[in-house]
Amino acid sequence: MQAAEHMDDYLEMLNSAQRQAAEYGCISDDEVFQAGPLLVIAGAGTGKTMTLAHRVAHLIIQGVSPERILLLTFTRRAALEMTRRVDAIVRRALSHASANPVSAGVLPWSGTFHSVANRLLRRFATNLGLDPGFSVLDRGDAADVIDVTRHELALTKKSRRFPKKDTCLAIYSRCVNTQNALLDVLNEAYPWCVDWEAELRELFRHYVVRKQQCQMLDYDDLLLYWKHLVADEEFARQISAWFDHVLVDEYQDTNLVQAQILRSLKPHGDGVTVVGDDAQSIYSFRAAEVENILGFPDQFMPRSEVVTLEENYRSTQEILNVANCLIAASDRQYRKNLFAENRHGAKPRYVTVEDSDAETEYVVEAILENRETGMQLMDQAVLFRSAHHSDRLELELVRRNIPYVKYGGLKFLEAAHVKDLLSVLKWAENPKNEVAAFRVLKLLPGMGPANASRCYEQLAFGEFSFTALQTFRPPAAAAKDWDTFCILMQALAAVEAENSGWQAQLTQARHWYRPHLERLYDGLDTREADLEQLEQISGRYPTRERFLTELTLDPPSAAGDLAGDPLLDEDYLVLSTVHSAKGQEWEAVFVLNVSDGNFPSEFATGKPAMIEEERRLLYVAMTRAKQSLSLIAPLKYHVTQQRRDGDKHVYGARSRFMTDALMATMQTCFHGRAEASTSCQRVSSDKRLDVASRMRDMW
């Protein structure tokens, strides 16, 4: 092929292992590029994204149509970044091949598992008994539906404590994604709820029925419906025929349902490429299953090709030595030894401190010292196992006027005013969406749950046509705004969702909502700025349905959810849980509370699989560092709920992960307050007393 002449141009920046992964496959006799199943084990910092992007670009350059490539990621941002890189590689490689170079375009089937599921389910909605205009519930809305169902079943009036809505939803989601029986999930993860098994089963049954009646799907439903769709051989063959190649990023984070979908689509592994790192599988609490990646090669005959990326482009060799030593103790893994060419630095530090106050003091002083040497605050990160571990540090940062941002907070769509405005469009998109309907109706003065319920029943009686709203008699407080509201909903419902320029509907809804925003909330300027941002975001989506669904499945973070307001400053420190830090990197990393009970967590005790995940979690924390790494271990932890001047405390044990072999790879030191000078109290005699012998003779 003419494109092959330019192969060296676009693959020359890859090392040998990356290149092997990118090129895997060959041109068949009928001049079609084919490849068997491929597993790429990409160690931390080894250029995973670059390798996968070059793999996709190589497929396109070899003649595979972008429309016949399915690329599955875990965030919309990752899909967009991958598409951008692929397009740049293809354009650069073929710029001399012809006057009109082939481009990857937008990789039309690039997206998250949930977003691709949404698109497929709308295409096969009739076959699945769905309305093509079904709504997608975010986690908050799904929990609200659970809550309403709990009340209707009188489960909240039990004499003993019944699980709250978020706990119920978490149990339901874990059952779905692990494919385990309810009783097994309760025994393993929610033992205090075991006595409620029968009631929970009834709750979940009614929850499913309620969603079906209102044509609403939650996150888990998207995957479940997709799984059932491709479990049918006819539909599996049809969808599989659309794609010559299926590529999955971060495969170690997939759950059993996602793995089953992939296996149903490509049972023989033809054209399947999965990329990930078993050593970074840290999301079992979201039902991620590390066995998916560990057992991937043996699913196929012949066995899948395995390519391991070990050359690290992020960290110094000294940091990698520590990480390699830590993960080597794991029993079940793909063995890898990360190395860095010509990247040497200081040994990572294992810092013992007296208590949490001393830990805070050390971190702040080290951060400021780094800043004085020219390292920006934003190039430094403090990581921790649990969000509350940074409480004392945050107080000290405020006291010292050090700006910071803390990751792991609310999502943009969880802000009440954003949910309000989007609910207006969601209800217009699907009049049966009971959750959106109740939220919108209760925005009006005087419209409590009882009136909202009456209004929704009248809408249902009118076959869910918004013209039926005009015959409803609202309470006196809402009467003034009722006609305007009815006109708005009819106008939004009448506009075809496929029409270009649908974004004007968002402006129309925002103008209607503004007086209610002023009445219901404070901080008007900040909230209006969020809604303006929502309008700007809407311009990226071709239809209203795509906007509502994609935003629900992968919402952006809100500036208002950041701790403090760091953007007012030129620089700011990063605080983050380790889970939220995955995929990030910083010049200097400080890890708090590296002691037993934190690393590993006390809740993992007695469960070997959980202990191994905790090891991987610490490994992820270590491999975020590029130049400097400090693990900090307090000797004692003060007991809560005591007098302010109390000194009750417990001693922290050295983490079981910090073995003698691992400690040998680090620089150990103690950070504490300087002792008073004792220069005048030196010992002047060399005489030795054999006290040990005398003590033995006592017995």
C-alpha positions, 0 to 999 in steps of 0.5 A, a space after each residue: 500500500 502507498 501508506 506503508 511507505 510512510 510507516 517509519 514517519 509515524 511510528 519512529 517515536 515509539 520504542 520497540 515494545 510500543 511499536 510491536 503493539 501498534 503494528 500487530 496484525 497483517 494484511 490478508 490475501 484479500 488486502 484487508 488488515 486483520 489481527 487476532 486478540 491483543 493484550 497490551 500491559 502498559 505499566 505506569 508512565 509507559 506511554 499507554 495513550 500514545 501507544 493506543 493512539 498509534 495503534 488506531 492510527 495504524 489501522 486507519 493508515 492500513 485501510 481500516 475505515 474509521 467508521 468500522 473502529 469501536 474505541 471504548 474508554 472510561 471518560 469522554 475526555 479520554 475519548 476526545 483526546 484519543 481522537 485528537 491524537 489519532 487524527 494528528 498522527 494520520 494527517 501527519 503520516 499521509 500528508 505526502 501520500 496524496 493531495 487530499 490526505 485521509 483523516 481519522 475524522 471524529 472516530 464516530 464510534 469512540 466513547 465510553 461504554 455507557 455512551 456507546 450503549 446509549 447510542 446502540 440501545 436507541 437504534 435497537 429500542 423497538 427490539 428491546 421494548 424501549 421507547 427511543 426517547 428514553 431518559 437516562 438517570 444520573 446517580 442522584 436521580 436514580 437514588 431519588 427514584 429508589 427513595 420514592 419507592 421506599 416510601 411507597 412500600 412503607 420501608 421507611 416506617 420500620 421500627 429498625 433502621 432501613 438502609 438509606 436511598 444511596 445505600 440501597 442504590 449501591 447494593 443494587 448496582 453492585 448486584 448488577 455489575 458483579 452478577 452476584 446474588 443479593 444475599 452474597 453481596 449483602 454478606 460480603 459488603 453490607 452485612 448489617 443489611 442482611 436481615 433486610 434481604 426480602 425487603 430489598 428484593 421487593 424494593 429492587 423489583 418495584 424500582 425496576 418496574 417504575 423505571 420501565 413504566 417511565 421509560 427511564 434507564 440508570 447507568 447500570 441499565 445501559 450496560 445490562 440492556 446492551 449485554 442482553 442485546 448482544 447475548 442474542 446471536 442475531 443481534 450480536 452478529 449484526 453489531 459485530 459486523 459493523 466493527 472490524 476492530 474493537 479497542 478498549 482502554 483501561 481494561 483493568 477497570 472493566 466489570 463482569 458485564 462489560 467483559 461479557 459484552 466484549 466477549 459476545 461481540 467478538 467471541 473469537 477475539 478477531 480485531 480485539 485490542 485491550 490495554 491496561 495495567 493489572 497493577 493499577 486495578 483499584 476500583 473494586 468498590 465500583 465492581 471492577 474485576 481484575 480477573 478480566 485482564 488477568 484472564 484475558 489471554 486464556 479466553 481465546 484459542 490460540 491464546 491472545 498475544 501479550 505485549 508488555 510496556 516497561 520503559 517509563 517516561 515519567 519517573 526517576 529510576 529511584 522512584 521506579 525501584 521502590 514501586 517495582 519492589 512494592 508490586 513484586 510482592 503481589 502473588 497474581 500479576 503480569 510480571 514487569 520491571 519498569 525502567 527509565 533511561 538516564 533518569 536518576 534522582 534522589 531516593 524517595 523518602 520514608 518520613 516518620 513523624 510524631 503525629 498528624 500535626 507533625 505530618 502537616 508541618 513537614 508537608 507544608 515546609 517541604 512544599 514551600 521549600 520546593 517552591 523556593 527552588 522554582 517548583 510551582 505549587 501546581 507541580 506538587 500533590 498531596 495524596 491520601 487514602 481517604 478524603 478526611 485524611 487531609 483535614 488538618 492539612 487544609 486548615 494549615 494551608 488556609 492559615 498560611 495562605 497557600 491556595 489549593 484545590 481538592 479533587 474528589 468532590 461534587 460533579 458539575 451536574 450535582 449542583 441543584 441549579 444545574 439539575 433544575 435547568 436540565 430537568 426542564 429539557 429532560 422532561 420535554 425530551 421524555 414526558 414520562 420522566 417522572 423524576 424530571 417532572 417532579 423536580 420541575 413542577 416543584 420549582 413553582 411556588 406552592 407546588 409541593 409533592 401532592 400538587 406535583 403528583 396530581 399534575 403528573 397524573 393529569 398529564 398521564 391521563 392526557 397521554 403525556 401531551 403537554 397540552 394537558 397541563 393547561 387544564 390543570 388547576 395549579 395552587 394559587 401561588 403558582 397560578 401567576 406563572 402557570 400559563 408561561 410555564 405551559 407555553 414553555 413546555 409545549 414549545 420545547 416538546 414541539 421542537 424536533 430534537 434532531 433540528 440544528 440550533 436546538 441550543 436556543 431551547 436552553 436559552 429559552 428555558 434559562 430565561 424562564 428559570 431565572 426568577 425561580 433561581 433568584 427566589 430559591 437560591 443565594 449566590 446568584 452570580 456564581 450560579 448564573 455563570 454555571 448556567 452560562 457555561 452549560 449553554 456554551 457546552 451545549 454547542 458541542 452536541 448535535 442534538 438535545 438527546 445527545 447533550 442530555 445523555 452524554 452530560 449525564 454519563 460523563 459530567 464535567 467538574 465544576 469550578 465551584 466545587 473546588 476547595 477555595 477558589 484557586 483560579 483567583 491565584 496564579 498557582 495552587 497546590 493539589 490535594 487528592 485521594 489516590 483514586 482520583 489521582 489515577 492517570 495524573 502526574 506531578 513533579 513532587 508527591 507526598 503520600 499521607 498516613 502510610 501506616 497499617 489501617 490506612 495502607 492497607 485500609 482497616 476495612 480490607 483486613 482479613 480479605 486477601 483480594 482486598 489487601 492486594 488491591 490496597 497494595 496496588 493503590 499504594 503503587 498508583 500513589 507512588 507512580 504519580 511522582 516524577 522527581 520527588 516522592 515522600 511517604 509519611 508515617 505518623 507514630 501516633 494518632 490522637 483519639 477523636 472526641 476528647 478535650 481540646 488539650 487531651 493527649 489520648 492517642 494510639 500508635 500507628 503500626 508500620 504498613 505491612 507493605 513497607 517490608 525491609 526490602 522496600 525500606 532499603 530502596 528508600 531514604 529514611 528519616 524522622 521529622 520532629 521539633 528540634 530538641 534543646 541544646 545539650 552540648 554541656 551534658 556530653 558523656 566523658 567516660 568510655 566505660 561499658 556496663 554489661 547490663 544485659 548479662 546481669 538481667 539474664 542472670 536474674 532468671 
